[in-house]
Amino acid sequence: MRMGRPAVFRDKVKDVKHRVVGFLSSTGRTSFERERKRLGMMYQEITGREISISDADTIEYLARGSDATRLYLERQVAAGK
């Protein structure tokens, strides 16, 4: 049974050793929310669907970068996922 909401990056493994917890400054929060919005717009542009972007997906997006994320999403769409 799937739990939670749909994820942008579906190849994540629940690994407690690599869980990220932290606090952001007000400037960091603003930037983080801007990047979350950017990922949401990219996701909708490529897939034609709108989803709620999680903190984990935003962190993954920031770690992978915009170009790699776009390529990942395009491959997911091409594979019918």
C-alpha distances in whole Angstrom, upper triangle without the diagonal:
4,6,10,12,13,15,18,18,15,16,16,15,15,19,20,24,23,22,25,26,29,32,33,37,37,38,35,33,35,34,31,30,32,30,27,29,30,26,25,28,28,24,25,29,27,24,25,22,22,20,20,21,20,22,20,21,24,25,24,26,29,28,28,31,31,32,29,27,28,28,25,24,26,25,21,23,25,22,21,18
4,7,9,9,11,14,15,12,14,13,13,13,17,19,22,21,20,22,23,26,29,30,33,34,35,32,29,31,31,27,26,28,26,23,25,26,23,21,25,24,21,22,25,24,21,22,19,19,16,16,17,16,18,17,17,20,21,20,22,25,25,25,27,27,29,26,23,25,25,22,21,23,22,19,20,23,20,19,15
4,7,9,11,14,15,13,15,14,14,13,16,17,21,20,18,20,21,24,26,27,31,31,32,29,27,29,28,25,24,26,25,21,23,25,22,20,24,24,21,22,25,24,21,23,19,18,15,14,15,14,16,15,16,19,20,19,21,24,24,24,27,27,29,26,23,25,26,23,21,25,24,20,22,25,23,21,18
4,7,9,12,13,12,15,14,14,13,16,17,21,19,17,18,19,21,23,24,27,28,29,26,23,25,25,21,20,23,22,18,20,22,19,17,21,21,18,19,23,22,20,21,17,16,12,11,12,10,13,12,13,16,17,17,19,22,22,23,25,25,27,25,22,23,25,21,20,23,23,20,21,25,23,21,18
4,6,10,12,11,14,14,15,15,18,19,22,20,18,19,20,22,23,24,27,27,27,25,22,23,23,20,18,21,19,16,17,19,16,14,17,18,15,16,19,19,16,17,14,12,8,8,9,9,12,12,11,14,16,16,17,20,21,21,23,22,24,23,19,21,22,19,17,21,21,17,18,22,21,19,15
4,7,9,8,12,12,14,15,18,20,23,20,19,20,21,23,25,25,28,28,28,25,23,24,23,20,19,20,18,15,16,17,14,12,16,15,12,13,17,16,13,14,11,10,7,8,9,9,13,12,10,13,16,15,15,19,19,19,20,20,21,20,16,17,19,16,14,17,17,14,15,18,17,15,12
4,5,6,9,9,12,13,16,18,20,18,16,17,19,21,22,23,26,26,26,23,21,22,21,17,17,18,16,13,15,15,12,11,14,14,11,13,16,15,13,15,12,11,8,8,7,7,10,9,7,10,12,11,12,15,16,15,17,17,18,16,13,15,16,13,11,15,15,12,14,17,16,15,12
4,6,9,10,13,15,18,20,21,18,17,17,20,21,23,22,25,25,25,22,20,21,19,16,16,17,14,11,13,13,9,9,12,11,8,11,13,11,10,13,11,10,8,9,7,9,11,9,6,9,11,9,9,13,14,12,14,13,15,13,9,11,13,10,8,12,12,10,11,15,14,14,11
4,6,6,10,12,15,17,18,16,15,16,19,21,23,23,26,26,26,22,21,22,20,17,18,18,15,13,16,15,11,12,15,13,11,14,16,14,13,16,14,14,12,13,10,10,12,9,6,10,11,8,9,12,12,11,13,13,14,12,9,11,12,8,8,12,12,9,12,15,14,14,11
4,6,9,11,14,17,19,16,16,18,20,23,25,25,29,29,29,26,25,26,24,21,21,22,19,17,19,19,15,15,18,16,13,16,18,16,14,17,15,16,13,14,13,12,14,11,9,13,14,11,12,16,15,14,16,17,17,15,12,14,14,10,10,13,12,9,12,15,13,13,9
4,6,10,12,15,16,14,15,17,20,23,25,26,29,31,30,26,26,27,25,22,23,24,20,19,21,21,17,18,20,18,16,19,21,18,17,20,19,19,17,17,15,15,16,12,11,14,14,11,13,16,14,13,16,17,18,14,13,15,14,11,12,15,13,11,14,16,14,15,12
4,7,9,12,13,11,11,13,16,19,22,23,27,28,28,24,23,25,23,20,21,23,19,18,21,20,17,18,21,19,17,20,22,20,19,22,20,20,17,17,14,13,13,9,9,13,12,9,12,15,13,13,16,18,19,15,14,17,17,13,14,17,16,14,17,19,18,18,15
4,6,9,11,10,10,13,16,20,23,24,28,30,30,26,25,28,26,22,24,26,22,21,24,24,20,21,25,23,21,24,26,24,23,26,23,23,20,19,17,15,15,12,13,16,14,12,16,18,16,16,19,21,22,19,17,20,20,16,18,21,19,17,21,22,20,21,17
4,6,9,8,8,12,14,18,21,23,27,28,29,25,24,27,26,22,23,26,23,21,24,25,21,22,26,25,22,25,28,26,25,27,25,24,21,19,17,15,14,11,13,16,15,13,17,19,17,18,21,23,25,21,20,23,23,20,21,24,23,20,23,26,23,24,20
4,5,6,7,10,13,17,20,22,26,28,29,25,25,28,26,23,25,27,24,22,26,26,23,25,28,27,25,28,30,28,27,30,28,27,24,22,20,17,16,13,15,17,15,14,18,19,17,18,21,24,25,22,21,25,24,21,23,26,24,23,26,28,26,27,23
4,5,5,9,11,15,18,21,25,27,28,24,24,27,26,22,24,27,24,23,27,27,24,26,29,28,27,30,32,31,30,32,30,28,25,23,21,17,16,13,16,18,16,15,19,20,18,20,23,26,27,25,23,27,27,24,25,29,28,26,29,31,29,30,26
4,6,9,11,15,18,21,24,27,28,24,24,27,26,23,25,27,25,24,28,28,25,27,30,29,28,31,33,32,31,34,32,31,27,25,23,19,17,15,17,19,16,16,19,19,17,19,22,25,27,24,23,27,27,24,26,29,28,27,30,32,30,31,28
4,6,10,13,16,18,22,25,25,21,21,24,23,19,22,24,21,20,24,24,22,24,27,26,25,28,30,28,28,31,29,28,24,23,20,16,14,11,14,15,12,12,16,16,13,15,19,22,23,21,20,24,24,21,23,26,25,24,27,29,28,29,25
4,7,10,14,16,20,22,23,19,19,22,21,17,20,22,20,19,22,23,21,22,26,25,24,27,29,28,27,30,28,26,22,20,17,14,12,9,13,14,11,12,15,15,14,16,19,22,24,21,20,24,25,22,23,27,26,24,27,30,28,29,25
4,7,10,12,16,18,19,15,15,18,17,14,17,19,17,16,20,21,19,21,24,24,23,26,28,27,27,30,27,25,22,19,16,13,10,9,12,12,9,11,14,13,12,15,18,20,23,21,20,23,24,22,23,27,27,25,28,31,30,30,27
4,7,10,14,16,17,14,14,17,17,14,16,19,18,17,21,22,20,22,25,25,25,27,30,29,29,31,29,26,23,20,17,14,10,10,14,13,11,14,16,15,15,18,20,23,25,24,22,26,27,25,26,29,30,28,31,33,33,33,29
4,7,10,13,14,11,11,15,15,13,15,18,17,17,20,21,21,22,25,26,25,28,30,30,31,32,30,27,24,21,18,15,11,12,15,14,12,15,17,15,16,19,20,23,26,25,23,26,28,27,27,31,31,30,32,35,35,35,32
4,7,10,11,9,9,13,13,11,14,17,16,16,19,21,21,22,25,26,26,28,30,31,31,33,30,27,24,21,19,16,12,14,17,15,13,17,18,16,17,21,21,23,27,26,24,27,30,28,28,32,33,32,34,37,37,37,33
4,6,8,5,6,9,10,9,11,14,14,14,17,19,19,21,23,24,24,27,28,29,30,31,29,26,24,21,18,16,12,14,17,14,13,16,17,15,16,20,20,21,25,25,23,26,28,27,27,31,32,31,33,36,36,36,33
4,5,5,6,9,10,10,12,14,15,16,18,20,21,22,24,25,26,28,30,31,32,33,31,28,26,23,20,19,15,18,20,16,16,19,19,17,19,22,22,23,27,27,25,28,31,30,30,33,35,34,35,38,39,39,36
4,5,5,6,9,10,11,12,14,15,17,18,20,21,23,24,26,27,29,30,31,32,30,27,25,22,20,19,16,19,20,17,17,21,20,18,20,23,22,23,27,27,26,28,31,30,30,33,35,34,35,38,39,39,36
4,5,5,6,9,10,11,12,14,16,17,19,20,21,23,24,26,27,29,30,31,29,26,25,22,20,19,16,19,20,16,16,19,19,16,19,21,20,21,24,25,24,26,29,29,28,31,33,33,34,37,38,38,35
4,5,5,6,9,10,10,12,14,15,16,18,20,21,22,24,26,27,28,29,28,25,23,20,17,16,13,16,16,13,12,16,15,13,15,18,17,18,22,22,21,23,26,26,26,29,30,30,31,34,35,35,32
4,5,5,6,8,10,10,12,14,15,16,18,20,21,23,24,26,27,27,25,22,20,17,15,14,11,14,15,12,12,16,15,13,16,19,18,19,23,23,21,23,26,25,25,28,30,29,30,33,34,34,31
4,5,5,6,9,10,11,12,14,15,17,19,20,21,23,25,26,26,25,21,20,17,15,15,13,16,16,13,14,17,16,14,17,20,18,18,22,23,21,22,26,25,25,28,30,29,30,33,34,34,31
4,5,5,6,9,10,10,12,14,15,16,18,20,21,23,24,25,24,21,20,17,15,15,13,15,15,11,12,15,13,11,14,16,15,15,18,20,18,20,23,23,22,25,27,27,28,31,32,32,29
4,5,5,6,9,10,11,12,14,15,16,18,20,21,22,23,22,19,17,15,12,11,9,11,11,8,9,12,11,9,12,15,13,14,18,18,16,18,21,21,20,23,25,24,26,29,29,29,27
4,5,5,6,9,10,10,12,14,15,17,18,20,21,21,20,16,15,12,10,10,9,12,12,9,11,14,12,12,15,17,16,15,19,20,17,19,22,21,20,23,25,24,25,28,29,29,26
4,5,5,6,9,10,11,12,14,15,17,19,20,20,19,16,16,14,12,13,12,15,13,10,12,14,12,11,15,16,14,13,17,18,16,17,21,20,19,22,24,24,24,27,29,28,26
4,5,5,6,9,10,10,12,14,15,16,18,19,18,16,15,13,10,11,10,12,10,7,9,11,8,8,12,12,11,10,14,15,12,14,17,17,16,19,21,21,22,24,26,26,23
4,5,5,6,9,10,10,12,14,15,16,17,15,13,11,9,6,8,8,10,8,5,9,10,8,9,13,14,12,12,15,16,13,14,17,17,15,18,21,19,20,23,24,24,21
4,5,5,6,9,10,11,12,14,15,15,14,11,11,10,8,11,11,14,11,9,12,14,11,12,16,16,14,13,16,17,14,14,18,18,16,18,21,20,20,23,25,24,22
4,5,5,6,9,10,11,12,14,15,14,12,13,12,10,13,13,14,12,9,12,13,10,11,14,14,12,9,13,14,11,11,15,15,14,16,19,18,18,21,23,23,21
4,5,5,6,9,10,11,12,13,12,11,10,10,8,10,11,12,8,7,10,10,7,9,12,12,10,8,11,12,9,9,13,12,11,13,16,15,16,19,20,20,18
4,5,5,6,9,10,10,11,9,7,7,7,6,10,12,13,10,9,13,13,10,13,16,15,14,12,15,15,12,12,15,14,12,14,17,15,15,19,20,19,17
4,5,5,6,9,10,10,10,8,10,11,10,14,15,16,13,12,16,16,12,15,18,17,15,12,14,15,12,11,15,15,12,14,17,16,15,19,21,20,18
4,5,5,6,8,10,10,10,11,13,11,14,16,16,12,12,15,14,11,13,16,14,12,9,11,12,9,7,11,11,9,10,14,13,13,16,18,17,16
4,6,5,6,7,7,7,8,10,9,13,15,15,11,12,15,13,11,14,16,14,14,11,13,13,9,8,11,10,7,9,12,11,10,14,15,14,13
4,6,5,5,5,5,8,11,11,15,17,18,14,15,18,17,15,17,20,18,17,14,16,16,13,11,14,14,10,11,15,13,11,15,17,15,14
4,6,6,8,9,12,14,14,18,20,20,16,16,20,18,15,18,20,18,17,13,14,15,13,10,13,13,10,10,14,13,11,14,17,16,15
4,6,8,10,12,15,15,18,20,20,16,16,19,17,15,18,19,17,16,13,13,13,11,8,10,10,7,7,10,10,8,10,13,12,12
4,5,8,10,14,14,17,20,19,16,17,20,18,16,19,21,18,18,15,16,16,13,11,12,11,8,8,11,9,6,10,12,10,10
4,7,10,14,15,18,21,21,18,19,22,21,18,22,24,21,21,18,18,19,16,14,15,15,11,11,14,13,10,13,15,13,13
4,7,10,12,15,18,19,16,17,20,19,17,21,23,21,21,18,19,19,16,15,17,16,12,13,15,13,11,15,16,13,12
4,7,9,13,16,17,14,15,18,18,16,19,22,21,20,18,20,20,16,15,18,17,13,15,18,15,14,18,19,16,15
4,6,9,13,14,11,13,16,16,15,18,20,19,19,18,20,19,16,16,18,16,13,16,18,15,15,19,19,17,14
4,6,10,11,10,11,14,15,14,17,19,19,19,18,21,20,16,17,20,18,16,19,20,18,18,22,22,20,17
4,7,8,6,7,10,11,10,13,15,15,16,15,18,17,14,15,18,16,14,17,19,17,17,21,21,20,17
4,5,5,6,9,10,11,12,14,15,16,16,19,18,15,17,19,17,16,20,21,18,20,23,23,22,19
4,6,5,6,9,10,11,12,14,15,16,19,18,15,18,20,18,18,21,22,20,22,25,25,25,21
4,5,5,6,9,10,10,12,14,15,18,16,14,17,19,16,16,20,20,18,21,24,23,23,19
4,5,5,6,9,10,10,12,12,15,13,10,13,15,13,12,16,17,15,17,20,20,20,17
4,5,5,6,9,10,10,11,14,13,11,13,16,14,14,17,19,17,19,22,23,23,20
4,5,5,6,9,10,12,15,13,12,15,17,15,16,19,20,19,21,24,24,24,21
4,5,5,6,8,10,13,11,9,12,14,12,13,16,17,16,18,21,21,21,18
4,5,5,6,7,10,9,6,9,12,10,11,14,15,15,17,19,20,21,18
4,6,5,8,11,10,9,12,14,13,14,17,19,19,21,23,24,24,22
4,6,9,11,10,9,13,14,13,15,18,18,18,21,23,23,25,22
4,7,8,6,6,10,10,10,12,14,15,15,18,20,20,22,19
4,6,6,6,9,10,11,12,14,16,17,18,20,21,23,21
4,6,5,6,9,10,11,12,14,15,17,18,20,21,20
4,5,5,6,9,10,11,12,14,16,16,18,20,19
4,5,5,6,9,10,11,12,14,15,16,18,17
4,5,5,6,9,10,11,12,14,15,17,15
4,5,5,6,9,10,11,12,14,15,14
4,6,5,6,9,10,10,12,14,14
4,6,5,6,9,10,11,12,11
4,5,5,6,9,10,11,9
4,5,5,6,9,10,10
4,5,5,6,9,9
4,5,5,6,5
4,5,5,6
4,5,8
4,6
4
